[in-house]
């Protein structure tokens, strides 16, 4: 059973940066697309960024130009580099592995942007 473990969240001031990591167990990481989602209090979970097996990326309009998703298949890890953070980026961030039948989710990591 694959497991996803996020790390790198924390408290940062507006305009600051954070890099989230999501490490996957198992040896088949490279064959799955990966994504980052976030959920703010009282709001629905939303897609932030997605990366395909070939490295094609897509972003939510709200984070384009500020966030960058990447993957390192040798380390079974997907990253989310977040720059120019805003208070509205405050949320729990989750990584997800796209599966055919049931997607796999991590437990989430809290990102708080506040002065």
C-alpha positions as CSV (number, residue, x, y, z in Angstrom):
1,X,0.0,0.0,0.0
2,X,1.6,3.2,-1.2
3,X,1.8,6.1,1.3
4,X,2.4,9.8,0.7
5,X,4.0,11.9,3.3
6,X,4.0,15.7,3.0
7,X,6.5,18.0,4.7
8,X,7.7,21.6,4.6
9,X,4.6,23.5,5.7
10,X,4.8,26.2,8.4
11,X,4.2,29.9,9.1
12,X,5.6,32.5,6.7
13,X,5.1,36.2,6.2
14,X,3.4,37.6,3.1
15,X,5.8,37.7,0.2
16,X,7.8,34.8,1.6
17,X,8.5,31.4,0.2
18,X,8.1,27.8,1.2
19,X,8.9,24.5,-0.5
20,X,6.6,21.5,0.2
21,X,7.7,18.0,-0.4
22,X,5.7,14.8,-0.8
23,X,7.5,11.5,-0.5
24,X,5.9,8.3,-1.8
25,X,6.7,4.8,-0.7
26,X,6.9,2.0,-3.3
27,X,8.8,1.6,-6.5
28,X,6.3,2.7,-9.1
29,X,6.3,6.4,-8.5
30,X,7.3,7.4,-12.0
31,X,4.3,5.9,-13.7
32,X,1.8,8.1,-11.9
33,X,0.8,11.7,-12.3
34,X,0.9,13.8,-9.1
35,X,-0.9,16.8,-7.9
36,X,-1.1,19.3,-5.0
37,X,-4.4,20.4,-3.6
38,X,-5.3,22.7,-0.8
39,X,-8.2,23.3,1.5
40,X,-8.8,26.5,3.4
41,X,-11.2,26.6,6.4
42,X,-14.8,26.6,5.3
43,X,-13.8,26.0,1.7
44,X,-13.8,23.1,-0.7
45,X,-10.5,21.4,-1.5
46,X,-9.1,22.8,-4.8
47,X,-6.5,21.8,-7.3
48,X,-3.3,23.9,-7.0
49,X,-0.9,22.2,-9.5
50,X,-0.6,19.0,-11.4
51,X,2.4,17.2,-13.1
52,X,2.2,14.4,-15.5
53,X,4.5,11.4,-15.8
54,X,6.3,13.3,-18.6
55,X,6.6,16.5,-16.6
56,X,3.8,18.5,-18.2
57,X,2.5,20.9,-15.6
58,X,-0.8,22.8,-15.0
59,X,-1.7,25.4,-12.4
60,X,-4.7,27.0,-10.9
61,X,-5.0,30.6,-12.1
62,X,-4.6,31.9,-8.6
63,X,-1.0,30.5,-8.3
64,X,0.3,30.8,-11.9
65,X,3.7,32.6,-11.9
66,X,4.2,32.1,-8.2
67,X,4.1,28.3,-7.6
68,X,6.1,25.6,-9.3
69,X,5.5,21.9,-9.2
70,X,8.3,19.5,-9.9
71,X,9.1,15.8,-9.4
72,X,12.2,13.7,-8.8
73,X,11.5,10.2,-9.8
74,X,14.8,8.9,-8.4
75,X,13.7,10.2,-4.9
76,X,10.0,9.3,-5.3
77,X,9.2,12.9,-4.4
78,X,7.1,15.7,-5.8
79,X,7.7,19.3,-4.8
80,X,5.7,22.5,-4.7
81,X,7.8,25.7,-4.6
82,X,5.7,28.5,-3.4
83,X,6.9,32.1,-3.8
84,X,5.3,35.5,-3.2
85,X,3.0,33.9,-0.7
86,X,-0.3,35.7,0.1
87,X,-2.6,35.4,3.1
88,X,-5.1,33.8,0.9
89,X,-2.7,30.9,0.3
90,X,-3.3,29.8,3.9
91,X,-4.6,26.3,3.8
92,X,-3.8,22.6,4.4
93,X,-1.9,21.4,1.4
94,X,-2.3,17.8,0.2
95,X,-0.5,15.8,-2.4
96,X,-2.3,13.2,-4.5
97,X,-1.2,10.4,-6.7
98,X,-3.5,9.8,-9.6
99,X,-4.6,6.1,-9.8
100,X,-7.1,4.4,-12.1
101,X,-9.6,3.3,-9.5
102,X,-8.8,5.1,-6.2
103,X,-6.5,8.1,-5.9
104,X,-4.0,8.1,-3.0
105,X,-3.8,11.1,-0.7
106,X,-1.3,12.3,1.8
107,X,-2.2,13.5,5.3
108,X,-1.7,17.2,4.5
109,X,0.6,19.9,5.8
110,X,-0.5,23.3,7.1
111,X,0.7,26.5,5.4
112,X,-0.1,29.7,7.2
113,X,0.7,33.1,5.6
114,X,0.5,35.9,8.1
115,X,2.4,38.8,9.5
